[in-house]
Amino acid sequence: SAEPRLNLDARGGGEHIVELMQSKDKLRWYAERPFKAQGLPPGAQLDYHQFTVALNQALKELGMPLPQEKQMRQLFDKHTGQGTGVTREEFETMLFRLLCFLRASEEVLVQGGTTPTVEERDKKWRQEFIQKNTRRFSDVYEQNKKLGQGSFGTVYMVTHRTERAGNERRIRVCKIITKEQARKTGTTDEKVREEFAVLKALDHPHVLRIFEDFEDDEHFYLIMEPCRGGDLQDFTKC
């Protein structure tokens, strides 16, 4: 039988976990707890041991299994950034992505008995508005300059054929994923769609904004906001 979904409501655990998924202020407070509990000054970083204790505590409160040592080390390394530890901002980002992934994959059922807040209504609007576009990608966007390429995806600057920003046609970025190449790496079509669902649910200053997506027999197309300011290679040259 299927695993039961984890029900997180405002009554459970005393931490009001549901609010973490609906309030940036609550999430920020939650992410700051391990730093304040250990008396760390502003701008301090969690070392590996502190990170392990903090994450284990959060996962226990979520009712989730704890990661193995190798997984914990990978999470720590991924969110270390340019320092030797994990900042409050990175810890907050990691928690937010974890919660959004659980919600999008329906492992978490969010319940609440109160009147929806402004943020709740905004999140519902995003989930309803950012739907798969049933038109052909090439009918809506003109593909322009290639920006980068990965193992099974390529990123392009694209121009909307009808929408305008002032006197210019609206410019966005599109990641085109080749289904055949993705499958060769073990990434199924459903896994890509699941990742898109997670990205659509995100609403955070550290996460790219998603506008819409397309799909045809050979490709997935994810339309995102442009990131001005160069890439990592440019940054390391400064």
C-alpha positions in Angstrom: 0.0 0.0 0.0 1.1 3.6 -0.5 2.9 5.5 2.2 0.5 7.8 4.2 1.1 11.5 3.5 2.4 13.6 6.3 -0.2 15.9 7.6 1.3 19.2 8.9 -1.3 21.5 10.4 -1.3 24.5 12.8 -1.9 22.2 15.8 1.1 19.9 15.3 4.4 20.0 17.1 4.0 23.4 18.6 6.1 24.8 15.7 3.2 25.5 13.3 5.1 24.0 10.4 2.4 25.0 8.0 3.3 28.6 8.5 6.8 27.9 7.2 5.3 27.3 3.8 3.1 30.4 3.9 5.2 33.0 5.6 8.7 34.2 4.8 9.0 35.9 8.2 8.2 32.6 9.9 10.6 30.7 7.8 13.3 33.2 8.5 12.7 32.9 12.2 12.8 29.1 12.0 16.1 29.2 10.1 17.6 31.5 12.7 16.9 29.2 15.6 20.1 27.1 15.5 22.2 30.2 15.1 20.6 31.9 18.1 20.6 28.7 20.2 24.3 28.4 19.9 24.9 32.1 20.5 26.4 32.7 17.0 26.9 36.4 16.0 25.3 37.9 12.9 27.0 36.7 9.7 28.3 33.5 11.4 28.2 30.1 9.7 27.3 26.7 10.9 30.1 24.2 10.8 29.4 20.6 9.8 28.6 19.4 13.3 26.3 22.4 14.0 24.6 22.0 10.6 24.0 18.3 11.3 22.4 19.0 14.6 20.2 21.8 13.2 19.0 19.8 10.2 18.3 16.7 12.2 16.2 18.7 14.6 14.2 20.3 11.7 13.7 16.9 10.0 12.5 15.3 13.2 10.0 18.1 13.7 8.8 17.4 10.1 8.5 13.7 10.9 11.0 12.8 8.1 13.7 10.2 8.2 17.2 11.5 8.9 19.8 11.4 6.0 22.8 9.1 6.0 26.2 10.6 6.7 27.0 10.8 3.0 23.8 12.6 2.2 24.3 15.0 5.1 27.8 15.8 3.8 26.5 16.4 0.3 23.8 18.8 1.6 26.4 20.7 3.7 28.8 21.0 0.8 26.1 22.1 -1.6 25.0 25.0 0.7 28.4 26.0 2.0 28.8 28.7 -0.8 32.1 30.5 -0.7 32.8 30.1 3.0 33.6 27.2 5.2 30.1 26.8 6.7 26.4 27.4 6.0 25.0 30.9 6.5 21.5 31.6 7.9 20.4 32.6 4.4 21.6 29.3 2.9 20.0 27.3 5.7 16.7 29.1 5.1 16.9 28.5 1.3 17.6 24.8 1.9 14.6 24.5 4.3 12.3 26.3 1.9 13.2 24.1 -1.1 12.8 21.0 1.0 9.2 22.1 2.1 8.3 23.0 -1.5 9.5 19.7 -2.8 7.5 17.8 -0.3 4.4 19.8 -1.1 4.8 19.5 -4.9 5.4 15.7 -4.6 2.3 15.4 -2.4 4.3 13.9 0.4 3.0 16.7 2.6 -0.7 17.6 2.9 -0.9 21.2 4.1 -4.0 21.9 6.2 -5.2 25.0 7.8 -8.4 26.1 9.5 -8.0 29.8 9.3 -8.9 32.4 6.7 -6.2 32.5 4.0 -3.6 35.2 4.4 -2.4 37.5 1.6 0.7 35.2 1.1 -1.6 32.1 1.0 -3.8 33.7 -1.7 -0.7 34.8 -3.6 0.8 31.3 -3.5 -2.6 29.8 -4.7 -2.6 32.4 -7.5 0.9 31.4 -8.6 0.0 27.7 -8.6 -3.1 28.3 -10.7 -1.6 30.9 -13.0 1.7 29.2 -13.8 0.3 26.4 -15.9 1.8 24.4 -18.8 1.3 26.4 -22.0 -0.5 24.2 -24.5 0.7 26.2 -27.5 3.9 25.4 -29.5 7.0 27.0 -27.9 8.0 28.4 -31.3 4.6 30.1 -31.8 5.1 32.1 -28.6 8.8 32.8 -28.3 11.6 33.5 -30.7 14.8 31.7 -29.8 17.9 33.9 -29.7 21.4 33.8 -28.2 22.7 30.6 -26.5 23.7 31.3 -22.9 24.9 28.0 -21.7 24.7 24.2 -21.9 24.5 21.2 -19.5 24.4 17.5 -19.9 20.9 17.4 -21.3 19.7 21.0 -21.4 20.6 24.2 -23.1 19.7 27.7 -22.0 18.8 30.5 -24.5 17.7 34.1 -24.4 14.3 34.2 -26.0 11.9 37.0 -27.0 8.2 36.9 -26.6 6.5 37.3 -30.0 3.6 39.5 -28.8 4.2 40.8 -25.2 6.2 44.0 -24.9 8.1 45.8 -22.1 7.8 49.4 -23.1 8.8 49.8 -26.7 10.7 46.5 -26.8 9.5 42.9 -27.0 9.7 41.1 -23.6 13.0 39.2 -23.1 13.1 36.0 -21.0 15.3 33.0 -20.7 14.4 29.5 -21.7 16.0 26.2 -20.6 15.4 23.5 -23.3 15.7 20.0 -22.0 16.1 17.2 -24.6 14.0 14.2 -23.4 16.2 11.6 -25.1 19.4 12.9 -23.4 17.6 13.2 -20.1 16.5 9.6 -20.2 20.0 8.4 -21.0 21.1 9.9 -17.7 18.3 8.1 -15.8 16.0 11.2 -15.6 12.5 10.2 -16.6 10.0 12.6 -18.1 7.9 12.4 -14.9 11.0 13.4 -12.9 11.4 16.5 -15.0 7.7 17.4 -14.7 8.1 17.0 -10.9 11.0 19.4 -10.8 9.0 21.9 -12.8 6.2 21.6 -10.2 8.6 22.4 -7.4 10.0 25.4 -9.2 6.5 26.7 -9.9 5.7 26.6 -6.2 8.7 28.6 -5.2 8.4 32.3 -4.3 11.6 33.5 -2.8 14.2 36.2 -3.5 16.9 33.6 -3.8 15.1 31.5 -6.4 14.6 32.3 -10.1 11.0 33.3 -11.1 9.2 30.8 -13.4 6.7 32.2 -15.9 5.5 29.1 -17.8 6.6 25.9 -19.5 6.0 24.0 -22.7 6.4 20.4 -23.8 6.4 18.6 -27.1 7.4 15.1 -28.2 11.1 15.8 -28.0 11.7 18.6 -25.5 10.7 20.4 -22.3 10.8 24.2 -22.3 11.1 26.2 -19.0 10.6 30.0 -19.3 12.4 31.9 -16.6 13.4 35.5 -15.7 16.8 36.7 -16.9 19.6 37.0 -14.3 21.6 40.1 -14.9 25.1 40.4 -13.5 27.2 37.8 -15.3 28.0 34.2 -14.4 30.2 32.5 -11.9 33.2 32.7 -14.2 32.8 36.4 -14.4 32.5 36.6 -10.6 35.7 34.7 -9.9 37.6 37.1 -12.2 36.6 40.1 -10.1 
